[in-house]
Amino acid sequence: MAGKRSGKTVVVKIGSSTLTNKRGTFRLSPVAGLVAEICELHSSGHRVIVVSSGAVSSGMGVLRFKSRPTEVVDLQAAAAVGQGRLFHIYTELFAHENVVTAQVLLTAFDVAARTQYLNARNTLNRLLDWKVVPIVNENDTTATDELCFGDNDALAAQVALLVKADLLVLLTDTDGLYTADPREDGEARLITRVEDASELECVRIGAIGPLGSGGMGSKVNSARIATSGGVETVIARGGRPDVLKDCLAGEEIGTRFPPRPLGLPDYKLWLLYGKPARGKVVVDEGAVKALRGKGSLLPVGVIAVEGDFAAGDAVLVVGEDGTELAKGLVSYSREDLDRAKGLKSSRVAEVLPQASPEAIHRDYMVLAC
């Protein structure tokens, strides 16, 4: 059933504002239009993954909520009500074009744990080989504050990295990123291309909408993540005719972020963007020089530890002035590293005989960009 790969791999993120109105009712016409566009790309040989918001907002519509809940348990329950309805509508719309879909629910744990990360990649790639369109959403009914993507823009960026996508399209209810909120500032202009995220320091990012959990700030951050892994990204209006075809063709629509690959292997991209940091390690100047010389972090260079982490967790490494230097998988628990900090290797072996010589080995560390 699998065939040779042809065309490009495109991840399309559809936001709540495109899917539902303010009451949480589905906007069938624009959704059907997007599905028809996706099916056209699919029939042209492109591999398409949809990352969809809308589970919570759909549940809100059924439950007649006037505003988005703030408590986690309420969000989870609303998602449980809306998720099935959301996927049912997608299934029916794609079925009209004889395109098979698959529901894929992910949590940040599936990205943070290396085995689950690889399993998710294998599953998505196999579905694409089978010419199935995966519909991906965060598993909102079980995700927690401590381990969630936070919004589906971040999820879309991670999925784009997972499958080595050629293009990530973040669809929203505006034409792209503006220099200011065009609803409030008549002189606001559309930013059509962003070569470097530093160009956006003077840009005022708008607020989150009533139904969504993201906003333009989250889209810009997701574009930074995706482009760092070599994935071109476009923020565009979901209701624009032929928006996906034009984005894929390189037309000047929306805000385009060209790829700026960091040249990191997949494992270190996963570590940088997919593994949440559970603590912080403060190091001295000697350790700073060692890290910048691509050395490992030894306990002797550690000044202080913060947070609550176990061996194998990711931690941030910072200098005494707070400058972020690296992120890595720590070989010690917080308690053990607190005991070993500042000690030479011979002394560490006496205090903690089973401990690793390195607090963080260079192979399990990625330096700050």
C-alpha positions in Angstrom: 0.0 0.0 0.0 3.0 2.3 0.6 4.4 4.1 -2.4 7.4 6.2 -3.3 7.6 9.6 -1.8 6.6 12.4 -4.2 5.9 16.1 -3.9 6.5 18.0 -0.7 5.6 17.3 2.9 3.4 20.1 4.2 2.1 20.6 7.8 -1.0 22.8 8.0 -2.1 24.2 11.3 -5.8 25.3 11.4 -6.7 27.5 14.3 -9.8 27.7 16.4 -10.8 31.1 14.9 -10.8 29.5 11.4 -12.8 26.4 12.6 -15.4 27.9 14.8 -17.2 31.2 15.5 -17.3 33.0 18.8 -20.0 30.7 20.0 -18.0 27.6 19.3 -20.2 26.6 16.3 -18.3 25.1 13.3 -17.8 27.4 10.3 -18.5 24.6 7.8 -17.9 26.7 4.7 -14.3 27.8 5.3 -13.4 24.4 6.8 -14.8 22.6 3.8 -12.8 25.0 1.5 -9.6 24.2 3.3 -10.3 20.5 3.2 -10.8 20.8 -0.6 -7.5 22.6 -0.9 -5.7 19.9 1.2 -7.3 17.2 -1.0 -6.0 19.0 -4.1 -2.5 19.0 -2.7 -2.9 15.4 -1.7 -4.0 14.4 -5.2 -1.0 16.3 -6.7 1.4 14.0 -4.8 2.1 16.1 -1.7 2.1 14.6 1.8 -0.1 16.7 4.1 -0.5 16.6 7.8 -3.2 18.7 9.5 -2.6 20.0 13.0 -6.0 21.1 14.2 -7.2 23.2 17.1 -10.9 23.3 17.9 -11.5 20.5 20.4 -11.9 22.9 23.3 -13.8 25.5 21.4 -16.1 22.9 19.9 -16.9 21.6 23.3 -17.5 25.1 24.5 -20.2 25.5 21.8 -22.0 22.3 22.8 -21.8 23.3 26.5 -22.8 26.9 25.7 -19.9 28.4 27.4 -19.5 32.1 26.8 -15.7 32.2 27.4 -12.8 29.8 27.4 -12.4 28.0 30.7 -9.3 28.8 32.7 -9.0 25.7 35.0 -7.2 22.7 33.5 -9.9 20.2 34.4 -12.6 22.3 32.7 -10.4 22.6 29.5 -9.9 18.8 29.6 -13.6 18.1 30.0 -14.5 20.6 27.2 -12.0 18.9 24.9 -13.4 15.5 25.7 -16.8 16.8 24.5 -15.5 18.5 21.4 -12.8 16.2 20.2 -15.0 13.5 18.7 -17.2 16.1 17.0 -14.2 17.7 15.5 -12.7 14.6 14.0 -16.1 13.4 12.8 -16.5 16.5 10.7 -13.0 16.2 9.3 -13.7 12.5 8.4 -16.9 13.3 6.6 -15.4 16.2 4.6 -12.3 14.3 3.5 -14.5 11.2 2.7 -16.3 13.3 0.1 -13.0 13.6 -1.7 -12.2 9.8 -1.1 -9.3 10.7 1.1 -8.6 8.6 4.2 -7.8 10.4 7.5 -6.3 9.2 10.8 -6.7 10.8 14.2 -3.4 11.2 16.0 -3.5 12.6 19.6 -0.2 13.7 21.1 1.0 15.1 24.4 4.3 16.8 25.1 5.4 13.6 26.8 5.3 11.9 23.4 8.0 14.5 22.2 9.9 14.8 25.5 10.5 11.0 25.8 12.9 9.9 23.1 11.2 6.5 22.5 7.7 8.0 22.1 9.2 10.7 19.9 10.6 8.1 17.5 7.3 6.1 17.7 5.3 9.2 16.8 7.6 9.9 13.8 7.4 6.4 12.6 3.6 6.4 12.8 3.2 9.7 11.0 5.6 8.7 8.2 3.8 5.3 7.8 0.4 7.0 7.5 1.9 9.4 4.9 3.4 6.4 3.0 -0.1 5.0 2.9 -1.5 8.2 1.5 -3.5 8.9 4.6 -3.9 12.5 5.9 -3.2 12.5 9.6 -5.3 14.9 11.7 -3.1 15.8 14.7 -4.3 17.4 17.9 -2.9 17.6 21.5 -4.5 15.1 23.8 -6.1 17.8 25.8 -8.1 15.4 27.9 -5.0 14.1 29.6 -2.3 16.8 29.1 -1.3 18.8 32.2 0.1 22.2 32.8 3.4 20.6 33.6 3.7 18.7 30.4 1.7 20.2 27.5 2.6 22.1 24.3 0.6 25.1 25.5 -0.9 25.7 22.1 -1.2 24.0 18.8 1.2 26.3 17.1 4.0 24.8 19.1 2.6 21.3 18.4 2.6 22.1 14.7 6.2 23.1 14.8 7.2 19.9 16.6 5.3 17.8 14.1 7.0 19.7 11.2 10.4 18.8 12.8 9.3 15.2 13.4 8.5 14.5 9.8 11.2 16.8 8.3 8.5 18.8 6.5 9.3 21.1 3.6 6.7 23.7 4.7 4.7 24.7 7.8 1.6 26.8 7.2 0.1 28.4 10.3 -3.4 29.6 9.4 -5.1 32.3 11.4 -7.8 35.0 11.1 -5.4 37.8 9.9 -3.3 38.2 6.8 -0.1 37.6 8.7 2.2 39.4 11.1 1.8 43.2 11.2 4.0 45.9 12.7 1.0 46.7 15.0 -2.6 45.6 15.5 -4.3 46.7 12.3 -7.6 46.9 14.1 -6.2 49.6 16.3 -3.5 51.3 14.2 -4.3 52.5 10.7 -0.6 52.7 9.8 0.1 49.1 10.6 1.8 47.3 7.7 2.0 43.6 6.9 5.5 42.1 7.3 5.8 39.9 4.3 9.2 38.3 5.1 11.2 37.7 8.3 14.8 36.8 7.7 15.8 36.8 11.4 13.7 36.8 14.6 15.7 39.8 15.9 13.9 41.9 13.2 10.7 41.5 15.3 12.0 43.1 18.5 10.1 46.3 17.7 6.9 44.6 16.7 3.9 44.7 19.1 2.4 41.2 19.2 -1.4 41.1 19.5 -3.5 39.4 22.2 -5.0 35.9 22.3 -8.4 35.5 20.8 -11.5 34.4 22.9 -11.4 30.8 21.7 -7.7 30.0 21.2 -4.8 29.5 23.5 -2.1 30.9 21.2 -1.9 34.2 19.5 0.6 35.8 17.1 3.4 35.6 19.6 3.1 31.8 19.7 3.1 31.6 15.9 6.3 33.6 15.7 7.9 31.4 18.3 6.7 28.3 16.4 8.2 29.7 13.2 11.5 30.2 14.9 11.5 26.5 16.1 10.5 25.1 12.7 12.9 27.3 10.6 15.8 26.3 13.0 15.2 22.7 11.8 15.1 23.8 8.1 11.3 24.0 7.7 10.1 27.1 5.8 7.1 28.6 7.6 4.2 30.9 6.5 1.6 32.7 8.7 -1.4 33.4 6.5 -5.2 34.0 6.6 -7.1 30.7 6.6 -10.1 32.1 4.7 -8.0 33.3 1.7 -8.8 31.4 -1.5 -6.0 29.0 -2.6 -4.0 29.9 0.5 -2.2 26.6 0.7 -1.5 26.3 -3.0 -0.1 29.9 -3.0 2.0 29.3 0.1 3.5 26.1 -1.5 4.1 28.0 -4.7 6.1 30.7 -2.9 3.6 33.5 -3.7 3.9 36.6 -1.6 1.1 36.1 0.8 1.1 36.3 4.6 4.4 36.4 6.5 7.1 34.0 5.3 10.0 32.8 7.4 12.7 31.2 5.3 14.5 28.2 6.8 17.5 29.1 9.0 18.8 25.6 9.9 21.1 25.4 12.9 22.8 22.4 11.4 22.0 20.2 14.4 21.3 16.5 14.2 17.8 15.3 14.9 18.7 14.2 18.4 19.9 17.7 19.4 16.9 19.4 17.8 14.7 17.1 19.9 16.7 18.1 23.0 16.6 21.8 22.2 12.9 22.1 21.4 11.2 18.8 22.4 12.5 18.2 25.9 11.3 20.6 28.6 13.9 21.8 31.1 13.2 20.7 34.7 15.9 22.8 36.4 18.8 25.1 36.1 22.6 24.7 36.7 24.7 27.7 37.4 28.4 27.4 36.4 31.6 29.3 36.9 33.8 31.0 34.2 36.0 27.9 33.8 33.0 25.8 32.9 31.8 28.5 30.5 35.1 28.3 28.6 34.9 24.5 28.6 31.4 24.4 27.2 32.2 27.0 24.5 35.2 24.8 23.7 32.7 21.9 23.2 33.7 20.2 26.4 31.5 18.4 28.9 30.3 20.0 32.2 32.0 18.6 35.2 30.7 18.9 38.8 33.7 21.1 39.7 32.4 23.9 37.5 28.9 23.9 39.1 28.2 26.7 41.5 24.5 26.2 42.2 21.5 24.1 41.2 17.8 25.1 40.9 14.6 23.2 40.3 13.6 19.6 41.0 15.1 17.2 38.5 16.2 13.6 38.3 19.1 12.0 36.4 18.2 12.0 32.7 16.1 15.2 32.8 16.9 18.2 30.7 18.3 21.3 32.5 19.4 24.7 31.4 23.1 25.7 32.0 23.6 29.4 32.8 26.6 31.5 33.7 26.9 33.5 36.9 25.3 36.5 35.1 22.3 34.5 34.1 23.3 34.1 30.5 21.9 30.9 29.0 24.8 28.8 27.7 23.4 25.3 27.0 20.7 22.7 27.5 21.5 19.2 28.3 20.5 15.9 29.9 21.9 15.9 33.4 23.6 12.7 34.8 22.8 13.6 38.4 19.6 14.2 40.4 19.2 17.6 41.9 20.2 16.3 45.4 23.3 14.5 44.1 24.5 17.4 42.0 24.0 19.7 45.0 26.4 17.4 46.9 28.9 17.1 44.1 29.0 20.8 43.0 32.4 22.4 43.1 34.2 19.1 43.8 37.0 17.7 41.7 36.5 14.4 40.0 38.5 12.4 42.6 36.5 13.9 45.4 33.2 13.2 43.6 34.2 9.5 43.3 34.6 9.4 47.1 31.3 11.2 47.9 29.2 9.5 45.1 31.1 6.3 44.0 28.5 5.4 41.4 28.3 8.9 39.9 29.2 9.8 36.3 32.4 11.9 35.9 30.4 14.4 33.9 27.4 16.3 35.2 26.4 16.7 31.6 28.3 14.9 28.8 28.9 17.0 25.7 27.1 14.3 23.5 23.9 15.1 25.4 24.1 18.9 25.3 23.2 21.6 22.8 24.8 25.0 23.1 22.5 28.1 23.1 22.2 29.8 19.7 
